[in-house]
Every structure is written in structure tokens, then in C-alpha cells.
Amino acid sequence: MGIIPQSDRTFEIDENELTYLTVAPGENPETQTAAGKKENGPQLNYDINGLPASPAAFTMPQGTGVPYFVSPMFQAGVGLFKDTDLLGRYMPKFKSDNYEMSLWGIGVKHGLKQWIPGISKAPIFNLSLLGAYTKINTSFNLNATPESIGAPADLPGDWDNQSMDINVSSFTMNLLASFDLPIVCFFGGLGFTTNKTELDLLGDYPVINVSSGGFEALSNPLHLEFNNTDGSKTKPRINLGMRLKFGVFTLHGDYTYANYSVATIGMGIAFR
């Protein structure tokens, strides 16, 4: 479960960053992100010379009211050689009426203790290096019609093929340490994460032509790429957790502090 910080649940529209839009008079410029409250944001109006009194462009959408991100998944690992494990994670594609999501990842973990004189024979202490890559694909169906901006209903365009696709790729490298006791294992990690997010607005959308003042359809009008929220490419990552072992069955829980912190619980089967 990824936890969205309070600072990322709303944002304020800066009219200095807008070219042909303005916040409608009397409207609060603060609006919700996807993790924000189920409250409509302000109305945005077109601000184009030669157009009659600022026609409405659109109203900023509501948030989901859910400030966290839950993603159940399968994880599996297999030992190869020299205390090296190949790891994988997978979430089958989830679909609803207006939304779909999928996730997969792959990683490699290698034991370092064997290469360090003095601790290679330590009975309960383990030290490893983990590198992993994860890809998350999401798609939201949209519904922007000519009527929503006062355009003629017969404006040429396919208004049924609209979607916003958001794809996130993440790479992490971590130094992991654990203390393995007969029933319980305490573990932690320190490392870094790099994130890249791509957003595509796909399909046809009705807009006002800023040159003529008439209406037209734009196809696939937007492609954006983001790094972390502060623009940096890497962020620190700290992890702490505990695993209980009952024969081949395990229960585990951990918390990761990162750009978006993550709490995880799970159960598994381990053969060694």
C-alpha cells in the first residue's frame, strides 16, 4: 500500500503558467489531485482575444477520496548460485468500467557476507545487495464531448476513444541486512530509487482553435515525462521489517520510507 503525502493531495493552479486559460472569477484556484477529496475543482475559462465573454473550458475533476494506492501482487524467487536469487513480481491486469492497471517487476539479490572476511561465518547475520526494476501501467477512460465546451454536437471527431495512460518505471538498488533467528527474522535496507513517469492523453478532444476562435478536434494532444516530484532522478529509500517463520510458511510485514512511502504485508512459502 503506497501512501500519498498530504502535500500531494491538492495543488494550486498558477495562472502565470497558463496561456489560453484562466480560473473563473470567484473560484478557489486550489484543486484536487487523484489522491484528493471528492470535490470538484474550479472552473477554467478560455481567455482568447476575439472570443465572446470567456466561454467555459472545463471544470477541474474530483479526486478519488483515497489517499493511498493498494496493489496486491504475486512475488517469487529462485536461488541460482553463490547465494544469488532471481526475483520476480506480477499483478494480473485489473479492470473496472473506467480504469485498468497492471504491474510487473524483476530483480537480482546477491549475498555479500561470503566475500567479507570476519563475518562470512557469522551464524545469524546476513548482508545482501538487491537491484530491481518495476513497471506499472495504468489507463483511465475519459469523456470530453463537444457539448462540454459549447461546440456544435456534429463537430467531426471520435469522442469514444479518449483515455489518459500513465506508465511508471522504477529502479532501486539497496543494501540489505538481516538477523535470522529460529522463528523470527528482523531485516532492513538502505538504498536509492529512480522513477520515471510518462503521461499520454490519447484519442480525439474538442478544443477552441486559438487562431480562428472556431472549434476543432485534437488527436493524441499530450505526452509528458516526469522524474520525482522535486525534479531529481534519485531519492533515498529506507526499509525496516520482520518475518515470522512456521516451517515452510512465512508471514511478513515491512515499511519503506521513500518519495511515496509503502507499507507491505504478505504470506508465503519458502523452500531452502
Secondary structure, DSSP 8 states (H G I E B T S, - for coil): -EE--GGGSEEE--GGG-SSEEE-TT--SEEE-TTS-S----EEEE--TTSSS--EEEE-----S--EE----EEEEEE-STTEEEEEEEEEEEE-SSEEEEEEEEEEEEE-GGGSTTTTT-SSEEEEEEEEEEEEEEEEE----GGGGT--TT-SS-TT--EEEEEEEEEEEEEEEEEE-SSEEEEEEEEEEEEEEEEEEESEEEEE-TTTS-EEEEES-EEEEE-STTS-SEEEEEEEEEEEEETTEEEEEEEEESSSEEEEEEEEE---
